[in-house]
Amino acid sequence: MTKSSNSPVQYQIAYKVLVFASLAIAFIQISLGAFVRSTESGLGCPDWPLCHGELIPPFEFHTLIEYSHRLNGSILGIFIVALALTALLKFRNNKSILYLSLVSLFLVILAGILGGITVITELSWWIRLIHLSIALLLICCITLLAKEIVFPNRTRMPVVTKEIWKTSGAILIVFIVIISGSFMIGIGANASCATWPLCRGSFFPSGYEYLVHMSHRYLAVTSLIFLVYTVLSVYKANPLREIRKTGHIVVGLTGVQILVGAVMVYTGFSPHLKWTHLSLATLILMSSVFFLATVHSSEAPE
């Protein structure tokens, strides 16, 4: 946030709290969604917007998990509305904050509608895939807002450099990896390969479900390789401290994620590890977006 916004300090502090609280709630929302799916609690509340026809549902395991997901989503919606209103009223001169806040508002409304459609269609896998995609785009927008707060006085590079293109490509690959995982689960191929790194003793097993599963693994490895390449390339072009720190986080999380995926296979696809797997993937996407924003707004070293 720049001084040109002409906003009192108290509003700037309040907005920072709103942004970081929204980011935390959005992450919890995606993690809860992963937990709902891994515990097969998606129909714990079979109707929408009520749960078993009531505002306060029965105290049953699957019902409470799904209800917690909905309740957290409602809280997230309130915070995003507050973000958008504050941006409109107090930060209208800061176009980045204004646009990102309004896009976040649009996405959270869309996510809520899709959440209802998901229940009504009894968890159609392709609706769930779109629902997850919208949620990921939302958390990317909030992450960019967080960057605007952490580095408020940075000006963007006037020219899109090779490093920015590479980082954008890495983010796209990470996004595709997450969506491919959702697709894999949606068609029931998540437990089709019970060994790692091979599947049924082969890198290219025959059968549609096996190929879908292995494609997800190959995409994950590709993302790690491309992220390492991108981070090293950015380091060489611009070795600023905040870029290095964020790059280390991105690569480190991706390495841990692949290990978690391998452990998940050998533990029989534990629901808790499946939940951890998507939560880590979300953190990788968030840190990659923050990395891109930092690169895009950093001055090249002299």
N, C-alpha and C positions, 0 to 999 in steps of 0.2 A: 504494500500500500504506500503510495507516494504522498508527499505533502500537497500535491495539486488537488487531491481529493477534497481538501478543505473540511475534513471531518475531525471533530474533536477527538482527543486521545482516548477518551472513554469508549467511544464508538469503535475505534480501531481495536482496542483491547477486547471488547465484546465480540467483535467479528472474528478475531483470532480464536477465541474460545469456541464460537459457533462452528468454525471451519474444522478445527481439530476434533471437536466432539462429534461432528457429522462424519468425519473420516473414520473415527473409531466405531461409531454405530454402524456405518456402512460395511466395515470389515466384519463386525459381529454378525450383521445380517446375512452376508454371503456364507460365513462359517456356519451359522445356524441352518441355512438352506442346505449346506453340505451334510450337516448332521441329520436333518430331516430325511434327506435322501438315503444316507448310509444306514439309517435305522428303519427305513421303510415306513416312515411316519407321515408321508404326504397326505394320506386320507384320514389322519387322526382327527381332522375337522372336515367332514365330508361335504359341508355346505359353505357358502360365502355370501356376505361378509360375516355372518354369525358362525358360531361353532356349535354344532348339534342343536341349532335353533336358539342358542343362548349367548348372551354377552360373556358370561363367566362359565366356561365349559366344565364338564366332569373331570375329576382328578384322576385321569388315566394316563399311563406313560406316553403313548403315541400322541394322544390328544394334547397333552401339556407341551410336548416338543413342538408340534405344529403351531399351537396357539402362541408359544413364546416367539416363534418366527414371525407370526403375524403382528404380535404386539410390538416387537422390536421394529418391524417395518413401519408401523404407524408412528412410532417415536421418530424414526428417521425422516418420515414425511414432514412432521412438524418442524424438525430442525432445518430441513431444506427450504421449507416455506419461509422460515425466519431468515435464512441466508439470502434468499431472493428479495424479500422485502427490505432488508437492511441494505443490500446492494442498490436497490432502486432509490431508496430514500437518502442514503448517506454516501454512496460511492459511485454515483452515476458518472462522474468524470473519469473513473478508472475503468476503461472499456474491458480489460481482461477480466477483472473481478465481476463486472456487470454481466458480461456474456456467459462466463462460466457458471455463475449463479443461476441465471435463467435457463441455461441448458440443463443444469442439474435438476431444476424444478420440473422441467418437461420430462426428463428421464425417470424421475421418481414417481411421477404420476403414471407414466407408461408402464413402469415396473409393477405398480399396484394393480393396474387394470389387467396386466398379463398374469399376475398372481391369481386373481380371481378366475380368469379364463382357465388357468392350469387346473384349478380345483374342479370347475364346472365340467371340463373335458376329461376329468378323472385321470389327470397326470399324463396326458399325451406327451410323449418324449420330445417331439419337435417344438411344442409350446414351451416346455421346460428349458430347451436349448435356447430359444429366443429370450426367455425370461432371464436366464443366466447372462446372456450377451448384454442385455440392457443393464443389468446390475453391474457388470464389469465396466461398461462405458461410464456409468454413474460414478463409480469409485475412481475412475481415471480423471474425471472432471474435478472431483473434490481434491484429488491429489495435486492437480495443477493449481487449484486455489491455495492449497497449503504451500506450494512452492512460491506463489506470489507473496505470501506472508513471510516466509523464511528469508527470501532474498527480494525485498520490496523495491529496491532502487536500481535493479539491473535493467538495462535496455537490451532488447533482442538483437541478435545479429541481423544485419540488413540482407545478408546473402545466406541462402541455405547451403551449408557446407556438406562435404562428403560424410563427415562424422555424424551430422544430423540425419542424413539419409540412412546411414548404417544403423543408427540407434532406432530410428522409426521402423526399419525393417525387423530389427530384433524384437521390438514390442509387438509387431504384427505376428511374428512367429510364436511368441509367448501366448498371445491371445488365441491363435489357432490351436496350439497345444491344449489349452484349457477347454476350448469348445470341442476338440476331438475327443477329449476325455468324457465330456458330457454325452456326446454322440455314442461313444463306446458303451457307456452305462445304459443309455436309452435303448439300445438294441439288444442289451443283455450279454455283451461280449466282454465285460470287465473281468470276469473270472474264467474266461475261456482258456487262458494260458496260465497254467499252474506252476511254471518254472521260469527262471530268469538267469541269464539274458535270453536263452533259447526258448522256443515255444514248441512243444511236442518234438524236441530234439532238432529243430530247424530254425534258421533265421527267417525263412520264408515258407511257413506251413501252408498247406492247402486248406481251403475252407474260408468262407466269407468272414465269420466271426473272428477267426484266428488272425486273418490279415488285417482286420480293423484294429484288433488289439495291438499287433506288432507295429502297425503304422503309427499308433499313438506313442509307442516307445521310441521309434525312430525319429519322430518329430521332437520328442523331449531331448534326445541326444543332439539333434541338429540345433535346437535352441541353445543348449549349453555351449556348443562349439562356436556358434555365431555370436553369442553374448560375450564369450571370452575374446574372440577376434575383435568385436566392436569396442569393448572396453579398452583393450590394449591399443587399438588404433586411436581412440579418443585421448588416452593418456599421452601418447606420443605427440599429438597435435596441441593438447592443452592440459598440462599437468597440474591444474589447480587442486588444492587440497580437498574441497568439497566434492569435486568430480571424482577424485580417487576414492574417497570414502564411500560415496554412493555406488561406484563401480564395484568395489570390493563386496558390498552387501548384495548386489545383484548376482554376481558370479557365485558367491558363497551360498546364497539361498537356493540357487539352481542346482548346485552340486548336492546339497542336502536333500533337495526334492527328489532327485534321481535315486538316491540311497533309500529314501522313504518308500519310493515306488517298488524297489527291489525287496525290501523287508516286508512290504504289504503282501507281495506275492507269496512269500515263504511262510507267512503267518495266516494264510487262508483268507486274505482280504478282510481283515478285521474292520468292523465299522468305525472304530476310533481312528485307525490309520487312514481310512478312506476320507474321513472328515479332516484329518491333519493334512492329507495330500492336497485337497482343494484349497485349504486355508493357506498353505505354503505357496501354492500357485498364485493365489491372489496377492500375497505379499511380493512375489517376484514381479508381477505386473505393476503393482504400485511403485515399487522401487525403480523399475525400468522407466516408467513414465516420469518419475521425479528426476531420474538420471538424464533423460532427454531434455526436460525443461531446464535443468541446470546447464547442460551443454549449450542449449539454444540461447541462454541469456548470459553466458559467461564471455568476458572479453578475452580474446586471444592473448597469451603471454607475449611480452616484448622480447 
